[in-house]
């Protein structure tokens, strides 16, 4: 399912127009992305939690040359599903 399929499903289940449902899906995604960028958690009961996950710099090895180097520290988005979603 892609974003347009999701918007169509929202429109079908709520009676909204496809355009309005598409705007609602876009607004929801924008709100989640904005919160995670601020390092806030977004908890959706029965679905899961979106959060920012920080990974420290670490030593890595280039498999081609065997050379060791340092990777950069980075923060990325992560998702932890709710217990009810894990049992699918």
PATI-463885 format. One record per atom (N, C-alpha, C, O): residue number from 1; residue in three letters; atom name; x, y, z. Coordinates in nm, 3 decimals, always signed. Layout:
// residues N
+-------+------+--------+---------+---------+---------+
! kolpa ! kenu ! marlum !      c1 !      c2 !      c3 !
+-------+------+--------+---------+---------+---------+
!   NUM !  ALA !     CA !       X !       Y !       Z !
...
+-------+------+--------+---------+---------+---------+
END
This chain:
// residues 88
+-------+------+--------+---------+---------+---------+
! kolpa ! kenu ! marlum !      c1 !      c2 !      c3 !
+-------+------+--------+---------+---------+---------+
!     1 !  UNK !      N !  +0.086 !  -0.117 !  +0.000 !
!     1 !  UNK !     CA !  +0.000 !  +0.000 !  +0.000 !
!     1 !  UNK !      C !  +0.090 !  +0.123 !  +0.000 !
!     1 !  UNK !      O !  +0.180 !  +0.134 !  +0.082 !
!     2 !  UNK !      N !  +0.064 !  +0.214 !  -0.092 !
!     2 !  UNK !     CA !  +0.139 !  +0.339 !  -0.096 !
!     2 !  UNK !      C !  +0.051 !  +0.452 !  -0.042 !
!     2 !  UNK !      O !  -0.061 !  +0.429 !  +0.003 !
!     3 !  UNK !      N !  +0.103 !  +0.575 !  -0.047 !
!     3 !  UNK !     CA !  +0.031 !  +0.687 !  +0.014 !
!     3 !  UNK !      C !  -0.103 !  +0.714 !  -0.054 !
!     3 !  UNK !      O !  -0.200 !  +0.747 !  +0.014 !
!     4 !  UNK !      N !  -0.111 !  +0.702 !  -0.185 !
!     4 !  UNK !     CA !  -0.238 !  +0.726 !  -0.252 !
!     4 !  UNK !      C !  -0.340 !  +0.617 !  -0.219 !
!     4 !  UNK !      O !  -0.460 !  +0.644 !  -0.208 !
!     5 !  UNK !      N !  -0.294 !  +0.493 !  -0.203 !
!     5 !  UNK !     CA !  -0.383 !  +0.385 !  -0.161 !
!     5 !  UNK !      C !  -0.435 !  +0.410 !  -0.020 !
!     5 !  UNK !      O !  -0.551 !  +0.384 !  +0.010 !
!     6 !  UNK !      N !  -0.346 !  +0.459 !  +0.067 !
!     6 !  UNK !     CA !  -0.387 !  +0.492 !  +0.204 !
!     6 !  UNK !      C !  -0.490 !  +0.604 !  +0.204 !
!     6 !  UNK !      O !  -0.588 !  +0.598 !  +0.278 !
!     7 !  UNK !      N !  -0.469 !  +0.706 !  +0.122 !
!     7 !  UNK !     CA !  -0.565 !  +0.816 !  +0.114 !
!     7 !  UNK !      C !  -0.699 !  +0.767 !  +0.062 !
!     7 !  UNK !      O !  -0.804 !  +0.812 !  +0.109 !
!     8 !  UNK !      N !  -0.697 !  +0.675 !  -0.034 !
!     8 !  UNK !     CA !  -0.822 !  +0.619 !  -0.087 !
!     8 !  UNK !      C !  -0.894 !  +0.538 !  +0.020 !
!     8 !  UNK !      O !  -1.016 !  +0.546 !  +0.031 !
!     9 !  UNK !      N !  -0.819 !  +0.461 !  +0.100 !
!     9 !  UNK !     CA !  -0.880 !  +0.382 !  +0.207 !
!     9 !  UNK !      C !  -0.941 !  +0.474 !  +0.313 !
!     9 !  UNK !      O !  -1.048 !  +0.445 !  +0.365 !
!    10 !  UNK !      N !  -0.872 !  +0.583 !  +0.345 !
!    10 !  UNK !     CA !  -0.925 !  +0.679 !  +0.442 !
!    10 !  UNK !      C !  -1.052 !  +0.742 !  +0.387 !
!    10 !  UNK !      O !  -1.151 !  +0.757 !  +0.459 !
!    11 !  UNK !      N !  -1.050 !  +0.780 !  +0.260 !
!    11 !  UNK !     CA !  -1.168 !  +0.840 !  +0.197 !
!    11 !  UNK !      C !  -1.286 !  +0.744 !  +0.196 !
!    11 !  UNK !      O !  -1.399 !  +0.784 !  +0.223 !
!    12 !  UNK !      N !  -1.261 !  +0.618 !  +0.166 !
!    12 !  UNK !     CA !  -1.368 !  +0.518 !  +0.163 !
!    12 !  UNK !      C !  -1.428 !  +0.493 !  +0.301 !
!    12 !  UNK !      O !  -1.549 !  +0.476 !  +0.314 !
!    13 !  UNK !      N !  -1.343 !  +0.491 !  +0.404 !
!    13 !  UNK !     CA !  -1.394 !  +0.458 !  +0.538 !
!    13 !  UNK !      C !  -1.457 !  +0.578 !  +0.608 !
!    13 !  UNK !      O !  -1.539 !  +0.560 !  +0.699 !
!    14 !  UNK !      N !  -1.422 !  +0.700 !  +0.569 !
!    14 !  UNK !     CA !  -1.476 !  +0.817 !  +0.638 !
!    14 !  UNK !      C !  -1.579 !  +0.895 !  +0.557 !
!    14 !  UNK !      O !  -1.651 !  +0.978 !  +0.612 !
!    15 !  UNK !      N !  -1.587 !  +0.868 !  +0.429 !
!    15 !  UNK !     CA !  -1.679 !  +0.944 !  +0.345 !
!    15 !  UNK !      C !  -1.622 !  +1.077 !  +0.298 !
!    15 !  UNK !      O !  -1.694 !  +1.156 !  +0.237 !
!    16 !  UNK !      N !  -1.496 !  +1.101 !  +0.325 !
!    16 !  UNK !     CA !  -1.430 !  +1.224 !  +0.279 !
!    16 !  UNK !      C !  -1.401 !  +1.211 !  +0.129 !
!    16 !  UNK !      O !  -1.404 !  +1.101 !  +0.073 !
!    17 !  UNK !      N !  -1.374 !  +1.324 !  +0.066 !
!    17 !  UNK !     CA !  -1.329 !  +1.318 !  -0.072 !
!    17 !  UNK !      C !  -1.185 !  +1.267 !  -0.075 !
!    17 !  UNK !      O !  -1.115 !  +1.274 !  +0.026 !
!    18 !  UNK !      N !  -1.141 !  +1.215 !  -0.190 !
!    18 !  UNK !     CA !  -1.005 !  +1.165 !  -0.201 !
!    18 !  UNK !      C !  -0.904 !  +1.277 !  -0.178 !
!    18 !  UNK !      O !  -0.798 !  +1.254 !  -0.119 !
!    19 !  UNK !      N !  -0.936 !  +1.397 !  -0.226 !
!    19 !  UNK !     CA !  -0.844 !  +1.509 !  -0.209 !
!    19 !  UNK !      C !  -0.830 !  +1.547 !  -0.062 !
!    19 !  UNK !      O !  -0.719 !  +1.571 !  -0.014 !
!    20 !  UNK !      N !  -0.941 !  +1.552 !  +0.010 !
!    20 !  UNK !     CA !  -0.938 !  +1.587 !  +0.152 !
!    20 !  UNK !      C !  -0.866 !  +1.478 !  +0.232 !
!    20 !  UNK !      O !  -0.790 !  +1.508 !  +0.324 !
!    21 !  UNK !      N !  -0.890 !  +1.352 !  +0.196 !
!    21 !  UNK !     CA !  -0.823 !  +1.242 !  +0.264 !
!    21 !  UNK !      C !  -0.673 !  +1.245 !  +0.237 !
!    21 !  UNK !      O !  -0.593 !  +1.216 !  +0.326 !
!    22 !  UNK !      N !  -0.634 !  +1.280 !  +0.115 !
!    22 !  UNK !     CA !  -0.493 !  +1.293 !  +0.082 !
!    22 !  UNK !      C !  -0.426 !  +1.403 !  +0.162 !
!    22 !  UNK !      O !  -0.313 !  +1.386 !  +0.207 !
!    23 !  UNK !      N !  -0.496 !  +1.515 !  +0.179 !
!    23 !  UNK !     CA !  -0.443 !  +1.624 !  +0.261 !
!    23 !  UNK !      C !  -0.431 !  +1.582 !  +0.407 !
!    23 !  UNK !      O !  -0.335 !  +1.620 !  +0.475 !
!    24 !  UNK !      N !  -0.527 !  +1.504 !  +0.456 !
!    24 !  UNK !     CA !  -0.522 !  +1.458 !  +0.595 !
!    24 !  UNK !      C !  -0.405 !  +1.362 !  +0.615 !
!    24 !  UNK !      O !  -0.336 !  +1.369 !  +0.716 !
!    25 !  UNK !      N !  -0.382 !  +1.273 !  +0.519 !
!    25 !  UNK !     CA !  -0.269 !  +1.180 !  +0.529 !
!    25 !  UNK !      C !  -0.138 !  +1.257 !  +0.525 !
!    25 !  UNK !      O !  -0.048 !  +1.230 !  +0.604 !
!    26 !  UNK !      N !  -0.127 !  +1.354 !  +0.434 !
!    26 !  UNK !     CA !  -0.005 !  +1.435 !  +0.425 !
!    26 !  UNK !      C !  +0.019 !  +1.513 !  +0.553 !
!    26 !  UNK !      O !  +0.132 !  +1.521 !  +0.600 !
!    27 !  UNK !      N !  -0.087 !  +1.570 !  +0.611 !
!    27 !  UNK !     CA !  -0.073 !  +1.646 !  +0.735 !
!    27 !  UNK !      C !  -0.029 !  +1.555 !  +0.850 !
!    27 !  UNK !      O !  +0.052 !  +1.596 !  +0.933 !
!    28 !  UNK !      N !  -0.082 !  +1.434 !  +0.855 !
!    28 !  UNK !     CA !  -0.045 !  +1.339 !  +0.960 !
!    28 !  UNK !      C !  +0.102 !  +1.302 !  +0.948 !
!    28 !  UNK !      O !  +0.175 !  +1.300 !  +1.048 !
!    29 !  UNK !      N !  +0.145 !  +1.272 !  +0.827 !
!    29 !  UNK !     CA !  +0.285 !  +1.235 !  +0.805 !
!    29 !  UNK !      C !  +0.377 !  +1.352 !  +0.839 !
!    29 !  UNK !      O !  +0.481 !  +1.333 !  +0.901 !
!    30 !  UNK !      N !  +0.339 !  +1.473 !  +0.798 !
!    30 !  UNK !     CA !  +0.420 !  +1.592 !  +0.828 !
!    30 !  UNK !      C !  +0.430 !  +1.615 !  +0.979 !
!    30 !  UNK !      O !  +0.536 !  +1.653 !  +1.028 !
!    31 !  UNK !      N !  +0.322 !  +1.592 !  +1.052 !
!    31 !  UNK !     CA !  +0.324 !  +1.609 !  +1.197 !
!    31 !  UNK !      C !  +0.415 !  +1.506 !  +1.263 !
!    31 !  UNK !      O !  +0.488 !  +1.539 !  +1.356 !
!    32 !  UNK !      N !  +0.411 !  +1.382 !  +1.216 !
!    32 !  UNK !     CA !  +0.497 !  +1.277 !  +1.272 !
!    32 !  UNK !      C !  +0.643 !  +1.309 !  +1.243 !
!    32 !  UNK !      O !  +0.727 !  +1.299 !  +1.332 !
!    33 !  UNK !      N !  +0.674 !  +1.346 !  +1.119 !
!    33 !  UNK !     CA !  +0.812 !  +1.378 !  +1.082 !
!    33 !  UNK !      C !  +0.863 !  +1.498 !  +1.162 !
!    33 !  UNK !      O !  +0.977 !  +1.497 !  +1.210 !
!    34 !  UNK !      N !  +0.780 !  +1.601 !  +1.178 !
!    34 !  UNK !     CA !  +0.821 !  +1.718 !  +1.254 !
!    34 !  UNK !      C !  +0.850 !  +1.686 !  +1.399 !
!    34 !  UNK !      O !  +0.946 !  +1.737 !  +1.457 !
!    35 !  UNK !      N !  +0.767 !  +1.602 !  +1.459 !
!    35 !  UNK !     CA !  +0.788 !  +1.565 !  +1.599 !
!    35 !  UNK !      C !  +0.914 !  +1.482 !  +1.616 !
!    35 !  UNK !      O !  +0.990 !  +1.504 !  +1.711 !
!    36 !  UNK !      N !  +0.938 !  +1.388 !  +1.526 !
!    36 !  UNK !     CA !  +1.056 !  +1.303 !  +1.537 !
!    36 !  UNK !      C !  +1.182 !  +1.386 !  +1.514 !
!    36 !  UNK !      O !  +1.284 !  +1.361 !  +1.578 !
!    37 !  UNK !      N !  +1.178 !  +1.484 !  +1.424 !
!    37 !  UNK !     CA !  +1.293 !  +1.572 !  +1.403 !
!    37 !  UNK !      C !  +1.326 !  +1.652 !  +1.528 !
!    37 !  UNK !      O !  +1.442 !  +1.685 !  +1.553 !
!    38 !  UNK !      N !  +1.223 !  +1.685 !  +1.608 !
!    38 !  UNK !     CA !  +1.244 !  +1.756 !  +1.735 !
!    38 !  UNK !      C !  +1.282 !  +1.660 !  +1.847 !
!    38 !  UNK !      O !  +1.297 !  +1.700 !  +1.962 !
!    39 !  UNK !      N !  +1.298 !  +1.532 !  +1.812 !
!    39 !  UNK !     CA !  +1.331 !  +1.424 !  +1.906 !
!    39 !  UNK !      C !  +1.220 !  +1.397 !  +2.006 !
!    39 !  UNK !      O !  +1.246 !  +1.354 !  +2.118 !
!    40 !  UNK !      N !  +1.095 !  +1.423 !  +1.966 !
!    40 !  UNK !     CA !  +0.979 !  +1.387 !  +2.046 !
!    40 !  UNK !      C !  +0.929 !  +1.251 !  +2.000 !
!    40 !  UNK !      O !  +0.944 !  +1.215 !  +1.884 !
!    41 !  UNK !      N !  +0.870 !  +1.175 !  +2.091 !
!    41 !  UNK !     CA !  +0.808 !  +1.048 !  +2.055 !
!    41 !  UNK !      C !  +0.665 !  +1.072 !  +2.010 !
!    41 !  UNK !      O !  +0.597 !  +1.159 !  +2.065 !
!    42 !  UNK !      N !  +0.620 !  +0.996 !  +1.913 !
!    42 !  UNK !     CA !  +0.481 !  +1.000 !  +1.869 !
!    42 !  UNK !      C !  +0.423 !  +0.863 !  +1.898 !
!    42 !  UNK !      O !  +0.457 !  +0.765 !  +1.831 !
!    43 !  UNK !      N !  +0.335 !  +0.855 !  +1.998 !
!    43 !  UNK !     CA !  +0.276 !  +0.728 !  +2.041 !
!    43 !  UNK !      C !  +0.133 !  +0.720 !  +1.991 !
!    43 !  UNK !      O !  +0.049 !  +0.804 !  +2.025 !
!    44 !  UNK !      N !  +0.104 !  +0.618 !  +1.911 !
!    44 !  UNK !     CA !  -0.031 !  +0.594 !  +1.862 !
!    44 !  UNK !      C !  -0.079 !  +0.464 !  +1.925 !
!    44 !  UNK !      O !  -0.029 !  +0.356 !  +1.894 !
!    45 !  UNK !      N !  -0.177 !  +0.474 !  +2.015 !
!    45 !  UNK !     CA !  -0.226 !  +0.359 !  +2.090 !
!    45 !  UNK !      C !  -0.274 !  +0.251 !  +1.994 !
!    45 !  UNK !      O !  -0.351 !  +0.278 !  +1.902 !
!    46 !  UNK !      N !  -0.229 !  +0.128 !  +2.016 !
!    46 !  UNK !     CA !  -0.269 !  +0.016 !  +1.934 !
!    46 !  UNK !      C !  -0.191 !  +0.005 !  +1.804 !
!    46 !  UNK !      O !  -0.210 !  -0.091 !  +1.730 !
!    47 !  UNK !      N !  -0.104 !  +0.102 !  +1.774 !
!    47 !  UNK !     CA !  -0.026 !  +0.099 !  +1.651 !
!    47 !  UNK !      C !  +0.123 !  +0.093 !  +1.680 !
!    47 !  UNK !      O !  +0.192 !  +0.001 !  +1.634 !
!    48 !  UNK !      N !  +0.174 !  +0.190 !  +1.755 !
!    48 !  UNK !     CA !  +0.316 !  +0.188 !  +1.787 !
!    48 !  UNK !      C !  +0.369 !  +0.327 !  +1.817 !
!    48 !  UNK !      O !  +0.293 !  +0.423 !  +1.834 !
!    49 !  UNK !      N !  +0.502 !  +0.336 !  +1.824 !
!    49 !  UNK !     CA !  +0.570 !  +0.460 !  +1.860 !
!    49 !  UNK !      C !  +0.676 !  +0.493 !  +1.757 !
!    49 !  UNK !      O !  +0.759 !  +0.409 !  +1.723 !
!    50 !  UNK !      N !  +0.673 !  +0.616 !  +1.708 !
!    50 !  UNK !     CA !  +0.779 !  +0.668 !  +1.623 !
!    50 !  UNK !      C !  +0.872 !  +0.748 !  +1.714 !
!    50 !  UNK !      O !  +0.825 !  +0.825 !  +1.798 !
!    51 !  UNK !      N !  +1.003 !  +0.731 !  +1.698 !
!    51 !  UNK !     CA !  +1.098 !  +0.802 !  +1.783 !
!    51 !  UNK !      C !  +1.230 !  +0.823 !  +1.710 !
!    51 !  UNK !      O !  +1.256 !  +0.758 !  +1.609 !
!    52 !  UNK !      N !  +1.311 !  +0.914 !  +1.761 !
!    52 !  UNK !     CA !  +1.444 !  +0.939 !  +1.706 !
!    52 !  UNK !      C !  +1.543 !  +0.849 !  +1.777 !
!    52 !  UNK !      O !  +1.548 !  +0.845 !  +1.900 !
!    53 !  UNK !      N !  +1.622 !  +0.777 !  +1.699 !
!    53 !  UNK !     CA !  +1.719 !  +0.682 !  +1.755 !
!    53 !  UNK !      C !  +1.859 !  +0.733 !  +1.724 !
!    53 !  UNK !      O !  +1.894 !  +0.755 !  +1.608 !
!    54 !  UNK !      N !  +1.939 !  +0.750 !  +1.828 !
!    54 !  UNK !     CA !  +2.075 !  +0.802 !  +1.812 !
!    54 !  UNK !      C !  +2.174 !  +0.686 !  +1.814 !
!    54 !  UNK !      O !  +2.166 !  +0.597 !  +1.898 !
!    55 !  UNK !      N !  +2.268 !  +0.690 !  +1.719 !
!    55 !  UNK !     CA !  +2.374 !  +0.588 !  +1.717 !
!    55 !  UNK !      C !  +2.508 !  +0.661 !  +1.726 !
!    55 !  UNK !      O !  +2.535 !  +0.752 !  +1.648 !
!    56 !  UNK !      N !  +2.590 !  +0.620 !  +1.820 !
!    56 !  UNK !     CA !  +2.721 !  +0.682 !  +1.842 !
!    56 !  UNK !      C !  +2.815 !  +0.646 !  +1.727 !
!    56 !  UNK !      O !  +2.792 !  +0.551 !  +1.652 !
!    57 !  UNK !      N !  +2.921 !  +0.725 !  +1.715 !
!    57 !  UNK !     CA !  +3.027 !  +0.694 !  +1.618 !
!    57 !  UNK !      C !  +3.093 !  +0.563 !  +1.661 !
!    57 !  UNK !      O !  +3.104 !  +0.533 !  +1.780 !
!    58 !  UNK !      N !  +3.135 !  +0.486 !  +1.561 !
!    58 !  UNK !     CA !  +3.196 !  +0.356 !  +1.595 !
!    58 !  UNK !      C !  +3.298 !  +0.320 !  +1.489 !
!    58 !  UNK !      O !  +3.300 !  +0.377 !  +1.379 !
!    59 !  UNK !      N !  +3.382 !  +0.225 !  +1.522 !
!    59 !  UNK !     CA !  +3.480 !  +0.177 !  +1.426 !
!    59 !  UNK !      C !  +3.414 !  +0.077 !  +1.332 !
!    59 !  UNK !      O !  +3.342 !  -0.012 !  +1.377 !
!    60 !  UNK !      N !  +3.440 !  +0.092 !  +1.205 !
!    60 !  UNK !     CA !  +3.388 !  -0.001 !  +1.104 !
!    60 !  UNK !      C !  +3.504 !  -0.044 !  +1.016 !
!    60 !  UNK !      O !  +3.611 !  +0.018 !  +1.016 !
!    61 !  UNK !      N !  +3.483 !  -0.152 !  +0.942 !
!    61 !  UNK !     CA !  +3.588 !  -0.205 !  +0.856 !
!    61 !  UNK !      C !  +3.538 !  -0.209 !  +0.712 !
!    61 !  UNK !      O !  +3.428 !  -0.256 !  +0.685 !
!    62 !  UNK !      N !  +3.620 !  -0.160 !  +0.622 !
!    62 !  UNK !     CA !  +3.591 !  -0.168 !  +0.480 !
!    62 !  UNK !      C !  +3.616 !  -0.313 !  +0.437 !
!    62 !  UNK !      O !  +3.730 !  -0.359 !  +0.445 !
!    63 !  UNK !      N !  +3.513 !  -0.386 !  +0.392 !
!    63 !  UNK !     CA !  +3.533 !  -0.527 !  +0.360 !
!    63 !  UNK !      C !  +3.625 !  -0.549 !  +0.239 !
!    63 !  UNK !      O !  +3.688 !  -0.655 !  +0.227 !
!    64 !  UNK !      N !  +3.634 !  -0.452 !  +0.151 !
!    64 !  UNK !     CA !  +3.718 !  -0.467 !  +0.032 !
!    64 !  UNK !      C !  +3.867 !  -0.454 !  +0.066 !
!    64 !  UNK !      O !  +3.949 !  -0.533 !  +0.019 !
!    65 !  UNK !      N !  +3.901 !  -0.355 !  +0.149 !
!    65 !  UNK !     CA !  +4.042 !  -0.330 !  +0.178 !
!    65 !  UNK !      C !  +4.084 !  -0.378 !  +0.317 !
!    65 !  UNK !      O !  +4.203 !  -0.392 !  +0.343 !
!    66 !  UNK !      N !  +3.988 !  -0.402 !  +0.406 !
!    66 !  UNK !     CA !  +4.020 !  -0.441 !  +0.541 !
!    66 !  UNK !      C !  +4.058 !  -0.323 !  +0.629 !
!    66 !  UNK !      O !  +4.091 !  -0.341 !  +0.746 !
!    67 !  UNK !      N !  +4.055 !  -0.203 !  +0.573 !
!    67 !  UNK !     CA !  +4.092 !  -0.082 !  +0.646 !
!    67 !  UNK !      C !  +3.985 !  -0.048 !  +0.750 !
!    67 !  UNK !      O !  +3.865 !  -0.056 !  +0.720 !
!    68 !  UNK !      N !  +4.027 !  -0.010 !  +0.871 !
!    68 !  UNK !     CA !  +3.931 !  +0.034 !  +0.973 !
!    68 !  UNK !      C !  +3.920 !  +0.185 !  +0.968 !
!    68 !  UNK !      O !  +4.018 !  +0.256 !  +0.944 !
!    69 !  UNK !      N !  +3.799 !  +0.234 !  +0.992 !
!    69 !  UNK !     CA !  +3.773 !  +0.377 !  +0.993 !
!    69 !  UNK !      C !  +3.661 !  +0.404 !  +1.092 !
!    69 !  UNK !      O !  +3.599 !  +0.312 !  +1.144 !
!    70 !  UNK !      N !  +3.636 !  +0.531 !  +1.117 !
!    70 !  UNK !     CA !  +3.529 !  +0.569 !  +1.208 !
!    70 !  UNK !      C !  +3.406 !  +0.610 !  +1.128 !
!    70 !  UNK !      O !  +3.416 !  +0.689 !  +1.034 !
!    71 !  UNK !      N !  +3.291 !  +0.556 !  +1.166 !
!    71 !  UNK !     CA !  +3.165 !  +0.602 !  +1.108 !
!    71 !  UNK !      C !  +3.117 !  +0.722 !  +1.188 !
!    71 !  UNK !      O !  +3.155 !  +0.739 !  +1.304 !
!    72 !  UNK !      N !  +3.035 !  +0.804 !  +1.127 !
!    72 !  UNK !     CA !  +2.985 !  +0.923 !  +1.195 !
!    72 !  UNK !      C !  +2.870 !  +0.886 !  +1.289 !
!    72 !  UNK !      O !  +2.798 !  +0.790 !  +1.264 !
!    73 !  UNK !      N !  +2.854 !  +0.963 !  +1.394 !
!    73 !  UNK !     CA !  +2.736 !  +0.950 !  +1.480 !
!    73 !  UNK !      C !  +2.617 !  +1.002 !  +1.402 !
!    73 !  UNK !      O !  +2.630 !  +1.099 !  +1.327 !
!    74 !  UNK !      N !  +2.502 !  +0.937 !  +1.418 !
!    74 !  UNK !     CA !  +2.384 !  +0.984 !  +1.345 !
!    74 !  UNK !      C !  +2.258 !  +0.954 !  +1.422 !
!    74 !  UNK !      O !  +2.254 !  +0.867 !  +1.509 !
!    75 !  UNK !      N !  +2.155 !  +1.028 !  +1.387 !
!    75 !  UNK !     CA !  +2.022 !  +1.009 !  +1.445 !
!    75 !  UNK !      C !  +1.927 !  +0.979 !  +1.331 !
!    75 !  UNK !      O !  +1.927 !  +1.049 !  +1.229 !
!    76 !  UNK !      N !  +1.847 !  +0.875 !  +1.346 !
!    76 !  UNK !     CA !  +1.751 !  +0.839 !  +1.243 !
!    76 !  UNK !      C !  +1.616 !  +0.808 !  +1.306 !
!    76 !  UNK !      O !  +1.605 !  +0.787 !  +1.427 !
!    77 !  UNK !      N !  +1.515 !  +0.804 !  +1.222 !
!    77 !  UNK !     CA !  +1.381 !  +0.772 !  +1.270 !
!    77 !  UNK !      C !  +1.368 !  +0.622 !  +1.289 !
!    77 !  UNK !      O !  +1.426 !  +0.543 !  +1.214 !
!    78 !  UNK !      N !  +1.293 !  +0.582 !  +1.390 !
!    78 !  UNK !     CA !  +1.270 !  +0.441 !  +1.417 !
!    78 !  UNK !      C !  +1.124 !  +0.422 !  +1.457 !
!    78 !  UNK !      O !  +1.056 !  +0.518 !  +1.494 !
!    79 !  UNK !      N !  +1.078 !  +0.298 !  +1.449 !
!    79 !  UNK !     CA !  +0.940 !  +0.265 !  +1.482 !
!    79 !  UNK !      C !  +0.939 !  +0.141 !  +1.569 !
!    79 !  UNK !      O !  +1.004 !  +0.042 !  +1.538 !
!    80 !  UNK !      N !  +0.864 !  +0.147 !  +1.678 !
!    80 !  UNK !     CA !  +0.847 !  +0.032 !  +1.767 !
!    80 !  UNK !      C !  +0.698 !  -0.003 !  +1.766 !
!    80 !  UNK !      O !  +0.617 !  +0.075 !  +1.816 !
!    81 !  UNK !      N !  +0.661 !  -0.118 !  +1.709 !
!    81 !  UNK !     CA !  +0.519 !  -0.153 !  +1.699 !
!    81 !  UNK !      C !  +0.459 !  -0.185 !  +1.836 !
!    81 !  UNK !      O !  +0.528 !  -0.229 !  +1.928 !
!    82 !  UNK !      N !  +0.330 !  -0.162 !  +1.848 !
!    82 !  UNK !     CA !  +0.257 !  -0.197 !  +1.971 !
!    82 !  UNK !      C !  +0.243 !  -0.348 !  +1.979 !
!    82 !  UNK !      O !  +0.257 !  -0.418 !  +1.878 !
!    83 !  UNK !      N !  +0.215 !  -0.398 !  +2.096 !
!    83 !  UNK !     CA !  +0.204 !  -0.542 !  +2.118 !
!    83 !  UNK !      C !  +0.095 !  -0.603 !  +2.029 !
!    83 !  UNK !      O !  +0.112 !  -0.714 !  +1.978 !
!    84 !  UNK !      N !  -0.016 !  -0.532 !  +2.011 !
!    84 !  UNK !     CA !  -0.124 !  -0.586 !  +1.928 !
!    84 !  UNK !      C !  -0.083 !  -0.597 !  +1.781 !
!    84 !  UNK !      O !  -0.136 !  -0.681 !  +1.709 !
!    85 !  UNK !      N !  +0.008 !  -0.514 !  +1.737 !
!    85 !  UNK !     CA !  +0.056 !  -0.519 !  +1.599 !
!    85 !  UNK !      C !  +0.161 !  -0.626 !  +1.579 !
!    85 !  UNK !      O !  +0.177 !  -0.676 !  +1.467 !
!    86 !  UNK !      N !  +0.231 !  -0.663 !  +1.685 !
!    86 !  UNK !     CA !  +0.334 !  -0.767 !  +1.675 !
!    86 !  UNK !      C !  +0.274 !  -0.905 !  +1.655 !
!    86 !  UNK !      O !  +0.340 !  -0.994 !  +1.602 !
!    87 !  UNK !      N !  +0.150 !  -0.925 !  +1.696 !
!    87 !  UNK !     CA !  +0.088 !  -1.057 !  +1.693 !
!    87 !  UNK !      C !  +0.016 !  -1.087 !  +1.562 !
!    87 !  UNK !      O !  -0.075 !  -1.170 !  +1.559 !
!    88 !  UNK !      N !  +0.055 !  -1.022 !  +1.455 !
!    88 !  UNK !     CA !  -0.012 !  -1.044 !  +1.327 !
!    88 !  UNK !      C !  +0.039 !  -1.172 !  +1.263 !
!    88 !  UNK !      O !  -0.005 !  -1.208 !  +1.154 !
+-------+------+--------+---------+---------+---------+
END
